[in-house]
Structures are given as C-alpha cells and as structure tokens.
Amino acid sequence: MPSKINKSKICCLFWAFVLLLIGAALIVVGVIVMKKILPDIVHDKKVVGKNSDNSDNTITRIWKNPEYKTFMQYWVYNYTNALEIQHRGAYPDMLEKGPYSYREILTNNVEDWSEDENEVLYRRKSVFRFDAETSCPTCKPDDVFVVPDIIFFRNFLKEEFLNHSNIILVGDFFKPFVEEDDKLYLYIPEICRSLYMVYRNRVNIKGIDGMHFIMPDDIFNYDLDYNCGFCHRLNADMLGKKKGDVCLPNGLLDISQCTTLNPPIAVSKPHFLGAAKEVLSLFPRIKPLEQRDEVSVDVEPNMGVVLKADKRLQINVLVSRYNNTKTYNILLPGAYPIVWLNESFVIDDGTVDMLNTELFGPQKLVKLICWIVGVGCGALLIVIAVVMVVCALCCCNKVRSNISDKTSLLQLYLLIHSMFTSYFRRPKMLWLKTLRRKLLETIKLTMILIIRQTMGSVDGLSSKRNPNSLIVKPPAVQIINNA
C-alpha cells in the first residue's frame, strides 16, 4: 500500500512540476510581450514616418493636418487710473477684459524626407481667425486699452512675443509609456529655457484615459539651485530687491536677456499664481485661482498623445522708478501685467476615432490577451501546481512529513494569501510589482517542495525493494502523521 501511495505521489509531483513550468513560461511570455514587444510596436507606430507602401502612417497624418480644436485667447488689463499712477504714485487699478478668442488653424507642410526617413524638413503654418462666438460679447479686435507707456515695451510685445507664443504645439507628442513619476519637459525658445510638468491625477478625455500634468510653482522658485541660472542682475530697486541683486521675487521669470532688444519683460502664471506676496501687493484686484490660471496638459500614457492642454501665461512689464524724469520719478516699481493668454486645445472626435481604430484598440486587445492567456492562465497553473503539491504532502496521511516541509507549506499559504489581499490594499502599479516578486518566491518554494518530496518518495521505494537497506533519520526532525 505505501508503494502505491509513493507512486501516486511521484506522479502528482511530476505533473505539478510540468504545470509549474508551463505557468512560469506563460507569465514570462506575457510579460515580455507587454514590456518589450508591445513598446517596440508602439514606438514604430508613434514615430512620424511612412508605412511600407510609402504612405504616411497614422501619427504622420495627424501631425501634418491636426484637427484639434485650438484657440488662442487673450485677456487684456485696462488701467483705469493712469494719471494717478504717474503723478501721485497711486497703486495701479485695472480691469481685465476678455477673452479675445482666435481660432488657430495649423498645418505642417512636409518639403523633404531624408533617405533613411529619420529626419523631415517641413514648414509650419499658423492662421488665426477672430472667433466672435467664443469671445466676450463686447470684445472686438480693434478695441483700445490704456496700458503702461510704450517706452517700457520697445515694440517687443507685438513683434517678438505674441507672434511666437506657441508653448505646447498642436500635434506634438511626448514619449510613449508615460509614468506617474515622470517629468514632461518642454523647451520654450521664447523664454530661453525649458519647463517641466508633473503628474497630478487621472482624467478621461472623450473616452480615452489620460494623465493630468501641471506646471509646478517650483519652476519660478529661485530658492532652488536649479533656477539660479535663469536670473539677471536688477538695474533698479524693485519688489523688495535692491539694485544689483540677482533674482526677481519667486513667481516671475525675467526674459529681458532673451532678445537683442533687451526689453524689461517678465512672464508669470496668470494673476501671479504662486508668486511671492510682494509681487501681488501692488494689485488688490488681482486674485489668483488655481483652476483658472494653472498650466496643464492631459496625456494618453501609452502613446504620449496630447489629449487636452491649456497653456496659460501672463506678460508683465518691469516698471522702474526714474528719478531724473519728472513723469516717472514717483512710480511704484513692480511687475505691471499687460495681458494674459491661454492657448488651449482638445483632441477632436475624428482623431479620437482614428486613434481608437488604428492604435488604442489593437493595443488594448493585445494587452488583454497577455493578461488573460499569459499572466492569468500562468498564475492559475502555478496555483494548481501548488495545490497538487499540498495534496501530495497532506492527503497521503500515512506518509511521513518533516518539519521543513510544513514550514514551506505555511510560507506558500502566506505568499498566496498576501498576493490577493494586497490587490485591495495597494495601488495598481505597486501591486503588480509585488505580484511579480511573490510569484517568483512561490515558484521557488514549490520547486523545492517538489524536488524534496520526489527524492524522498524515490528513497522510500528503494528501501521497500531492498529489505537490507535502512534509512535512519534523526527523530528530532520527524513528525508521524497519525491522523
């Protein structure tokens, strides 16, 4: 009878070993497809280029003629007490009017491809048309405003900035497979520096899951060493800073050295969001509001496609007190806002349908197959193998089992239990990392049990066939199962 039990036990352990290998192989294949093969396919489809038949691929078609709903909107500050500011040193009082909304139509005209198609020569064309429907009821393109004297502009605002104000370009993309701890970097030639966006939360734009990134206040925080290289020495006392100091107060970026004209211009977030108190103290009417004034971009994480974006920026004139000029010798120095703008766009329905059909749909199907066939079935086979090993150890109640086997069984139980309970306690990405580690530990423990029990069963059979052989084990490490 014990011989039959040992043979059944060996057979059970053998098939458990086979299932364990198959399950591990399925998991490995599923993970490789999701982590290596699928990213390579996504990268090939994401790159601007041509298909094998020399036609433009999906991304190229979107990039060349983006149909995003794009608007450039302006809110202008109208100063209502200009004379008091100049002659009495009064605090500025202004009202903002807007939006003046312009529909932006963008095209990228390809002129030539390199032989290896790794480079493309193109011209970008932007056309702006005033849109009365999305503008304020009384807004007209020929409205006149009172702003700080043109001497502080040096013709810079109209010619150098407003004509080149694209920070987040329609049709551009970020890298694929964006993670929550990633920083999305943007280089802005108009302000001579790069900016970055940080993750805030998950969003859904027209049925597509995305990640919401914002520009942090640290971008204009000069207490950080990272930002010190973007400062310039002040040529006058201003905002609590002395002449010769290196940096403006936090929240302002001096771009006076960014053009050949060196205009006294600083940029900030609209309504001085995140700026130092001394910057806001001159303007009692200005009240920053995060939801209205924040710079943000929503990205589809797998492809890096921009789903929605709001690029908001305020242009300010750095006003100094001119002691030798009667008109300006009592001015309150500071950063006087002129206009704040919002370049916004959202992905259109046609592009959503194209992406779902040609990119997102197939990717989701491949991932689903990998999860179900690869990871799901693989994990199920491993669990079945573990159950078979447990049955081989516990159900044969007349077979001896040593203490280390029972300890391994307890470890297996705790591992499997923690794998499933952690799913409800941890975020998805952290749970996946935990699952991978615990599956490896489960496979290792199961292999040890299979090898140990198989060798023990073979030794048992050998001793039954040879009556003269005797296997002696220390009684201190043996437990007789009398159940």
C-alpha positions as CSV (number, residue, x, y, z in Angstrom):
1,M,0.0,0.0,0.0
2,P,2.7,2.5,0.8
3,S,4.3,1.7,-2.5
4,K,1.1,2.7,-4.4
5,I,0.9,5.8,-2.3
6,N,4.5,6.8,-3.2
7,K,3.9,6.1,-6.9
8,S,0.8,8.3,-6.9
9,K,2.7,10.9,-5.0
10,I,5.5,10.9,-7.6
11,C,3.0,11.1,-10.4
12,C,1.3,14.0,-8.7
13,L,4.5,15.8,-8.1
14,F,5.6,15.2,-11.7
15,W,2.5,16.8,-13.2
16,A,2.8,19.7,-10.6
17,F,6.3,20.3,-11.9
18,V,5.1,20.3,-15.5
19,L,2.2,22.7,-14.7
20,L,4.6,24.9,-12.8
21,L,7.0,25.2,-15.7
22,I,4.1,25.9,-18.2
23,G,2.7,28.5,-15.9
24,A,6.0,30.2,-15.4
25,A,6.6,30.2,-19.2
26,L,3.2,31.7,-19.9
27,I,3.9,34.5,-17.4
28,V,7.3,35.2,-18.8
29,V,5.9,35.3,-22.4
30,G,3.1,37.6,-21.3
31,V,5.4,40.0,-19.5
32,I,7.9,40.0,-22.4
33,V,5.1,40.9,-24.9
34,M,3.8,43.7,-22.7
35,K,7.1,45.1,-21.6
36,K,9.3,44.6,-24.7
37,I,7.4,43.6,-27.9
38,L,4.4,45.9,-27.5
39,P,6.5,49.0,-26.6
40,D,8.6,48.4,-29.8
41,I,5.4,48.2,-31.9
42,V,4.1,51.3,-30.2
43,H,7.3,53.2,-30.8
44,D,7.3,52.2,-34.5
45,K,3.7,53.4,-35.0
46,K,4.2,56.5,-32.9
47,V,7.2,57.9,-34.9
48,V,6.4,60.3,-37.7
49,G,7.2,58.4,-40.8
50,K,6.0,56.3,-43.7
51,N,4.4,52.8,-44.0
52,S,5.9,50.1,-46.1
53,D,3.8,51.2,-49.1
54,N,5.3,54.7,-48.8
55,S,2.1,56.2,-47.4
56,D,2.0,58.3,-44.3
57,N,1.5,56.4,-41.1
58,T,-1.3,57.3,-38.6
59,I,0.8,59.7,-36.5
60,T,2.2,61.5,-39.6
61,R,-1.4,62.1,-40.9
62,I,-2.4,63.5,-37.5
63,W,0.8,65.6,-37.3
64,K,0.6,67.1,-40.8
65,N,-3.1,68.3,-40.5
66,P,-4.1,68.3,-36.9
67,E,-7.8,68.9,-36.5
68,Y,-7.6,69.7,-32.8
69,K,-10.0,72.4,-31.6
70,T,-7.4,75.1,-30.9
71,F,-7.9,78.6,-29.6
72,M,-5.6,81.4,-28.7
73,Q,-7.4,83.6,-26.1
74,Y,-6.3,87.0,-24.7
75,W,-7.4,88.9,-21.6
76,V,-6.1,92.5,-21.6
77,Y,-5.6,94.6,-18.5
78,N,-7.1,98.1,-18.9
79,Y,-5.5,100.6,-16.4
80,T,-8.2,103.0,-15.2
81,N,-6.0,105.4,-13.2
82,A,-3.1,106.0,-15.4
83,L,-2.7,109.7,-14.3
84,E,-2.8,108.8,-10.6
85,I,-0.1,106.2,-11.2
86,Q,2.2,108.6,-13.0
87,H,1.7,111.8,-11.0
88,R,0.7,110.6,-7.5
89,G,2.4,107.2,-7.2
90,A,-1.0,105.6,-6.7
91,Y,-1.5,101.8,-6.7
92,P,-2.5,100.5,-10.1
93,D,-6.2,99.9,-10.6
94,M,-7.1,97.9,-13.7
95,L,-9.9,95.8,-15.1
96,E,-9.3,92.8,-17.4
97,K,-11.4,92.3,-20.5
98,G,-11.6,89.2,-22.5
99,P,-11.4,86.7,-23.8
100,Y,-10.5,87.9,-27.3
101,S,-10.6,84.5,-28.9
102,Y,-8.9,83.4,-32.1
103,R,-9.3,80.1,-33.8
104,E,-5.9,78.6,-34.7
105,I,-5.5,76.6,-37.8
106,L,-2.2,74.8,-38.0
107,T,-0.6,72.7,-40.8
108,N,2.8,71.1,-41.1
109,N,3.9,71.1,-44.8
110,V,6.5,68.4,-45.5
111,E,9.1,69.5,-48.0
112,D,11.5,66.6,-47.9
113,W,12.4,63.4,-46.1
114,S,16.0,62.1,-45.5
115,E,17.0,58.9,-47.3
116,D,16.6,56.9,-44.0
117,E,13.4,58.8,-43.1
118,N,14.8,59.7,-39.7
119,E,14.6,63.4,-40.5
120,V,12.0,65.5,-42.1
121,L,12.2,69.0,-43.5
122,Y,8.9,70.9,-43.0
123,R,7.3,74.4,-42.7
124,R,4.8,75.1,-40.0
125,K,1.9,77.5,-40.9
126,S,-0.5,79.0,-38.3
127,V,-3.5,81.0,-39.3
128,F,-5.5,82.9,-36.6
129,R,-9.1,84.0,-37.2
130,F,-11.1,86.0,-34.7
131,D,-13.9,83.9,-33.3
132,A,-16.8,86.1,-32.0
133,E,-18.8,83.1,-30.6
134,T,-16.1,82.2,-28.1
135,S,-15.1,85.8,-27.4
136,C,-16.8,88.1,-24.8
137,P,-19.9,89.9,-26.1
138,T,-18.3,93.3,-26.2
139,C,-14.9,92.1,-27.4
140,K,-13.8,93.4,-30.8
141,P,-10.4,93.1,-32.5
142,D,-10.0,96.9,-32.8
143,D,-10.6,97.7,-29.1
144,V,-8.3,100.3,-27.5
145,F,-6.8,99.9,-24.0
146,V,-4.7,102.0,-21.6
147,V,-1.5,100.2,-20.6
148,P,1.9,101.3,-19.2
149,D,3.7,103.7,-21.6
150,I,5.1,102.2,-24.8
151,I,8.6,103.2,-23.7
152,F,8.7,100.1,-21.5
153,F,7.7,97.8,-24.4
154,R,10.3,98.9,-27.0
155,N,7.9,97.4,-29.6
156,F,8.7,94.0,-28.2
157,L,5.2,92.7,-27.1
158,K,3.6,92.8,-30.5
159,E,6.5,91.8,-32.8
160,E,8.5,89.5,-30.6
161,F,6.2,87.7,-28.3
162,L,2.6,87.5,-29.4
163,N,3.5,86.3,-32.9
164,H,5.6,83.4,-31.3
165,S,3.6,82.3,-28.3
166,N,3.2,78.6,-29.0
167,I,4.5,76.7,-26.0
168,I,2.7,73.5,-26.4
169,L,2.4,72.8,-30.1
170,V,-0.7,71.2,-31.6
171,G,0.1,67.8,-33.0
172,D,3.3,67.3,-30.9
173,F,3.7,64.2,-28.7
174,F,5.5,63.2,-25.6
175,K,7.4,59.9,-25.2
176,P,5.3,56.7,-25.0
177,F,4.6,54.9,-21.8
178,V,4.5,57.9,-19.5
179,E,4.6,57.0,-15.8
180,E,3.2,59.0,-12.8
181,D,6.7,59.9,-11.6
182,D,7.9,61.2,-15.0
183,K,8.5,64.9,-15.6
184,L,7.4,66.1,-19.1
185,Y,10.0,68.6,-20.3
186,L,9.3,71.4,-22.8
187,Y,11.9,73.8,-24.3
188,I,10.5,77.2,-24.9
189,P,12.7,79.3,-27.1
190,E,10.7,82.5,-26.5
191,I,11.7,82.5,-22.8
192,C,15.1,80.9,-23.4
193,R,14.6,77.9,-21.0
194,S,13.0,74.6,-20.5
195,L,10.0,73.9,-18.3
196,Y,8.6,70.7,-16.9
197,M,5.2,69.3,-15.9
198,V,4.5,66.9,-13.0
199,Y,1.7,64.4,-12.6
200,R,-1.4,65.5,-10.7
201,N,-4.3,62.9,-11.3
202,R,-6.0,60.6,-13.8
203,V,-8.5,62.0,-16.3
204,N,-10.7,60.8,-19.1
205,I,-11.0,62.8,-22.3
206,K,-13.7,61.7,-24.8
207,G,-13.5,58.1,-23.6
208,I,-9.7,57.9,-23.6
209,D,-7.9,57.5,-20.2
210,G,-5.2,60.1,-19.6
211,M,-2.8,61.5,-17.1
212,H,-3.1,65.2,-16.0
213,F,0.2,67.1,-15.7
214,I,0.6,70.6,-14.3
215,M,3.5,73.1,-14.2
216,P,4.6,73.3,-10.5
217,D,5.3,76.6,-8.7
218,D,8.9,75.4,-8.3
219,I,9.5,76.5,-12.0
220,F,9.9,80.1,-10.8
221,N,11.3,79.4,-7.3
222,Y,14.7,81.0,-7.1
223,D,15.4,79.4,-3.7
224,L,16.2,76.3,-5.7
225,D,19.7,75.9,-7.3
226,Y,18.1,74.6,-10.5
227,N,16.6,78.0,-11.3
228,C,19.5,80.3,-10.3
229,G,20.9,80.2,-13.8
230,F,17.9,82.0,-15.2
231,C,18.4,85.1,-13.1
232,H,19.8,88.5,-14.2
233,R,21.1,91.4,-12.1
234,L,18.5,94.1,-11.4
235,N,19.3,97.6,-12.7
236,A,17.0,99.3,-10.1
237,D,15.3,98.7,-6.7
238,M,12.2,96.7,-7.2
239,L,9.8,94.5,-5.2
240,G,11.9,94.4,-2.1
241,K,15.0,93.7,-4.1
242,K,18.0,96.0,-4.3
243,K,19.8,97.2,-7.4
244,G,22.4,94.6,-8.3
245,D,20.5,91.7,-6.7
246,V,20.5,88.7,-9.0
247,C,16.9,87.3,-9.0
248,L,13.4,88.7,-9.1
249,P,11.0,87.5,-6.4
250,N,9.6,84.0,-6.8
251,G,6.9,83.7,-9.4
252,L,8.5,85.9,-12.0
253,L,10.8,85.0,-14.9
254,D,13.0,87.7,-16.3
255,I,13.2,87.3,-20.1
256,S,14.8,90.7,-20.8
257,Q,18.0,89.0,-22.0
258,C,16.1,86.7,-24.3
259,T,16.1,89.1,-27.3
260,T,18.5,91.5,-28.9
261,L,16.4,94.5,-27.7
262,N,16.6,93.5,-24.0
263,P,13.1,94.7,-23.1
264,P,12.1,94.9,-19.4
265,I,9.7,92.0,-19.7
266,A,8.9,89.2,-17.1
267,V,6.5,86.4,-17.5
268,S,4.5,84.6,-14.8
269,K,1.4,82.5,-14.4
270,P,-1.8,84.4,-14.9
271,H,-2.8,86.6,-12.0
272,F,0.6,85.9,-10.5
273,L,-0.4,82.4,-9.3
274,G,2.2,81.0,-7.0
275,A,4.1,84.3,-6.9
276,A,5.6,86.0,-3.8
277,K,3.4,88.3,-1.7
278,E,5.4,91.4,-2.6
279,V,4.5,90.8,-6.3
280,L,0.8,90.8,-5.6
281,S,0.8,93.6,-3.1
282,L,0.6,96.3,-5.8
283,F,-2.7,94.9,-7.3
284,P,-5.5,94.5,-4.8
285,R,-8.0,93.5,-7.6
286,I,-5.9,90.5,-8.8
287,K,-7.0,87.2,-7.2
288,P,-5.2,84.1,-8.4
289,L,-7.3,81.0,-8.9
290,E,-5.6,77.6,-9.5
291,Q,-8.3,76.1,-11.6
292,R,-8.4,79.1,-13.9
293,D,-4.7,80.0,-14.0
294,E,-2.8,76.7,-13.9
295,V,-0.8,75.4,-16.9
296,S,-1.8,71.8,-17.6
297,V,-1.6,69.1,-20.2
298,D,-3.5,65.8,-20.4
299,V,-1.5,62.9,-22.0
300,E,-2.5,59.4,-23.1
301,P,0.2,57.5,-21.3
302,N,0.8,54.6,-23.7
303,M,1.3,56.6,-26.8
304,G,2.2,60.0,-25.3
305,V,-0.5,61.7,-27.4
306,V,-1.7,65.1,-26.0
307,L,-5.5,64.9,-25.4
308,K,-6.1,68.3,-23.9
309,A,-3.9,71.2,-23.0
310,D,-4.1,74.7,-21.5
311,K,-1.0,76.8,-21.9
312,R,-1.5,79.9,-19.8
313,L,1.0,82.8,-19.5
314,Q,1.0,86.4,-18.3
315,I,3.2,89.1,-19.7
316,N,4.4,91.8,-17.4
317,V,6.4,95.0,-17.8
318,L,9.1,95.6,-15.2
319,V,8.5,99.2,-14.2
320,S,11.3,101.1,-12.5
321,R,11.3,104.5,-10.9
322,Y,13.2,107.0,-13.0
323,N,14.4,109.7,-10.5
324,N,15.7,112.0,-13.3
325,T,12.4,112.0,-15.2
326,K,9.6,114.1,-13.7
327,T,6.8,111.9,-15.1
328,Y,8.2,108.7,-13.7
329,N,10.0,109.7,-10.5
330,I,7.2,108.7,-8.2
331,L,6.1,105.5,-9.9
332,L,5.7,102.4,-7.7
333,P,8.2,99.9,-9.1
334,G,7.0,96.4,-9.8
335,A,5.8,93.9,-12.4
336,Y,2.8,95.5,-14.2
337,P,0.6,93.0,-16.0
338,I,-0.3,93.8,-19.6
339,V,-2.1,90.7,-20.9
340,W,-2.6,87.1,-20.0
341,L,-3.2,84.4,-22.6
342,N,-4.4,80.9,-22.9
343,E,-3.6,78.7,-25.8
344,S,-6.0,75.7,-25.4
345,F,-6.7,72.7,-27.5
346,V,-8.6,69.5,-27.1
347,I,-8.5,66.4,-29.3
348,D,-11.3,66.3,-31.9
349,D,-13.8,63.4,-32.4
350,G,-12.3,62.4,-35.8
351,T,-8.8,62.0,-34.3
352,V,-10.2,60.1,-31.4
353,D,-11.9,57.6,-33.7
354,M,-8.8,57.2,-35.8
355,L,-6.6,56.6,-32.7
356,N,-9.1,54.1,-31.2
357,T,-9.4,52.2,-34.5
358,E,-5.7,52.1,-35.5
359,L,-3.7,52.3,-32.3
360,F,-5.5,52.2,-28.9
361,G,-8.0,49.4,-29.9
362,P,-5.3,46.9,-31.1
363,Q,-3.1,47.7,-28.1
364,K,-5.9,47.1,-25.6
365,L,-6.7,43.8,-27.3
366,V,-3.0,42.6,-27.1
367,K,-2.7,43.6,-23.5
368,L,-6.0,41.8,-22.7
369,I,-4.7,38.6,-24.3
370,C,-1.4,38.9,-22.5
371,W,-3.2,39.4,-19.1
372,I,-5.7,36.6,-19.7
373,V,-3.6,34.0,-21.5
374,G,-0.2,34.9,-20.3
375,V,-0.3,36.2,-16.7
376,G,-3.8,34.9,-15.8
377,C,-3.5,31.4,-17.1
378,G,0.1,31.2,-16.0
379,A,-0.7,32.2,-12.4
380,L,-3.7,29.8,-12.4
381,L,-1.4,26.9,-13.4
382,I,1.1,27.8,-10.7
383,V,-1.7,27.8,-8.1
384,I,-2.9,24.4,-9.4
385,A,0.7,23.1,-9.1
386,V,0.9,24.4,-5.5
387,V,-2.4,22.7,-4.7
388,M,-1.2,19.4,-6.1
389,V,2.0,19.7,-4.0
390,V,-0.1,20.4,-0.9
391,C,-2.3,17.4,-1.7
392,A,0.7,15.2,-2.2
393,L,2.1,16.2,1.2
394,C,-1.1,16.3,3.3
395,C,-3.7,13.9,1.7
396,C,-1.4,10.8,2.0
397,N,-1.9,10.6,5.7
398,K,0.3,7.6,6.2
399,V,3.4,9.3,4.7
400,R,5.9,11.0,6.9
401,S,6.4,14.7,6.6
402,N,9.3,16.6,8.1
403,I,9.2,20.0,9.8
404,S,10.8,21.9,6.9
405,D,8.0,20.7,4.6
406,K,5.4,22.0,6.9
407,T,7.2,25.3,7.2
408,S,7.4,25.6,3.4
409,L,3.7,24.9,3.1
410,L,3.0,27.7,5.6
411,Q,5.2,30.0,3.6
412,L,3.3,29.1,0.4
413,Y,0.0,29.8,2.1
414,L,1.1,33.1,3.3
415,L,2.5,34.1,-0.1
416,I,-0.6,33.2,-2.0
417,H,-2.8,34.9,0.6
418,S,-0.7,38.1,0.6
419,M,-0.8,38.2,-3.3
420,F,-4.5,38.5,-3.4
421,T,-5.1,40.6,-0.3
422,S,-2.5,43.2,-1.4
423,Y,-4.6,43.8,-4.5
424,F,-7.2,45.5,-2.4
425,R,-4.8,47.5,-0.3
426,R,-2.2,48.8,-2.8
427,P,-2.3,50.9,-5.9
428,K,-2.3,49.0,-9.2
429,M,1.3,49.6,-10.3
430,L,2.7,48.8,-6.8
431,W,0.5,45.7,-6.6
432,L,1.9,44.5,-10.0
433,K,5.5,44.8,-8.7
434,T,4.5,42.9,-5.5
435,L,2.8,40.2,-7.5
436,R,5.8,39.6,-9.7
437,R,8.1,39.3,-6.7
438,K,5.7,36.9,-4.8
439,L,5.1,34.8,-7.9
440,L,8.9,34.2,-8.1
441,E,9.0,33.2,-4.5
442,T,6.0,30.9,-4.9
443,I,7.7,29.1,-7.9
444,K,10.9,28.8,-5.9
445,L,9.2,27.3,-2.8
446,T,7.1,24.9,-5.0
447,M,10.2,23.7,-6.8
448,I,11.9,23.0,-3.5
449,L,9.0,21.0,-2.2
450,I,8.6,19.0,-5.4
451,I,12.3,18.1,-5.5
452,R,12.4,17.3,-1.8
453,Q,9.3,15.1,-1.9
454,T,10.2,13.4,-5.2
455,M,13.6,12.5,-3.8
456,G,12.0,11.3,-0.5
457,S,9.5,9.1,-2.4
458,V,12.2,7.6,-4.5
459,D,14.2,6.8,-1.4
460,G,11.1,5.2,0.1
461,L,10.5,3.0,-2.8
462,S,14.2,1.9,-2.9
463,S,14.1,0.9,0.8
464,K,11.0,-1.2,0.2
465,R,12.6,-3.1,-2.6
466,N,15.8,-3.7,-0.6
467,P,14.9,-5.0,2.8
468,N,18.5,-4.9,3.9
469,S,18.7,-1.1,3.4
470,L,17.7,1.1,6.2
471,I,17.2,4.9,6.2
472,V,17.8,6.4,9.5
473,K,16.7,10.0,10.2
474,P,17.0,11.9,13.4
475,P,13.7,11.6,15.3
476,A,14.0,15.2,16.5
477,V,13.1,16.4,13.0
478,Q,10.4,13.9,12.2
479,I,6.6,14.1,12.7
480,I,4.4,11.0,12.4
481,N,1.1,11.9,10.9
482,N,-1.4,9.7,12.8
483,A,-4.5,11.4,11.5
